[in-house]
């Protein structure tokens, strides 16, 4: 129970940060990227503040043997800079640029009860689910071929 | 036009950073929305409960701020068809790209991950290019 409640509390802090920072506002996000037009540099301060705290905090946390509620830290192990990373990130930018929503901004925006956020998040979850199915099908086909 | 809010944005960013540090300290997890959501679409991952709790908190916070009398600005200029298309493209992109702004742009960069540095550079450039095309070549939004 403490495990679930602590995740809920951390989610609350994340959502409050997104809401206060302006990341939940697609118009503000789009203006941050519109250097040639109605530029609003605010979001550079979001990234700066988040990065500074995380970089310092991680140094202390990751020096410990394990997290409080798990046996080990779950850190990404991939090292390769490959096509899925680059093409996927490029595609993400196209979707972010035409809507102003990124995943971390859109999920808290649901709490504002606006239809636009629900429409975007529904489509985004479908995209994630579809991609997961495709990747697993490809992996099992590759495994069958080598077996 | 949107208002330039350096102090609020810095404070909000610091809270996002605090949540990333706490999620690592308590659960040993990267606070990336893509990774967290990937275990919450069918088939659900076995550890879906903390993921659902984090997402519930993230959704509840802006609602609570509004409920307490605060203001959370929100303006979505894209038409519905763009939201659906954009949502699909973002979902596919962040899944294969292994992360988004929170995972790569905050947690990954804080760990000095080369993969996250490349991903962040690519999606920031791609987003800026897309906004330029939409606003200054197509005359939209």
Interface residues (C-beta under 8 A of the other chain):
Chain A: X3 X4 X5 X6 X7 X8 X9 X10 X11 X12 X13 X14 X15 X16 X17 X18 X19 X20 X21 X22 X23 X24 X25 X26 X27 X28 X30 X31 X33 X34 X35 X36 X37 X38 X40 X41 X42 X43 X45 X46 X47 X48 X49 X50 X51 X52 X53 X54 X55 X57 X58 X61 X62 X64 X66 X67 X68 X69 X70 X72 X73 X74 X75 X76 X78 X79 X80 X81 X84 X85 X86 X87 X88 X89 X90 X91 X92 X93 X94 X95 X96 X97 X98 X99 X100 X101 X102 X103 X104 X105 X107 X108 X109 X110 X111 X112 X113 X114 X116 X117 X119 X120 X121 X122 X123 X124 X125 X126 X127 X128 X129 X130 X131 X132 X135
Chain B: X1 X2 X3 X4 X5 X6 X7 X8 X9 X10 X11 X12 X13 X14 X15 X16 X17 X18 X19 X20 X21 X22 X23 X24 X25 X26 X27 X28 X29 X30 X31 X32 X33 X34 X37 X38 X40 X41 X42 X49 X50 X51 X53 X54 X55 X56 X57 X58 X59 X60 X61 X62 X63 X64 X65 X66 X72 X73 X74 X75 X76 X77 X78 X80 X82 X83 X84 X85 X86 X87 X88 X89 X90 X91 X92 X93 X94 X95 X96 X97 X98 X100 X101 X102 X104 X105 X106 X107 X108 X109 X110 X111 X113 X114 X115 X118 X119 X120 X122 X123 X124 X125 X126 X127 X128 X129 X130 X131 X132 X133 X134 X135 X136 X141
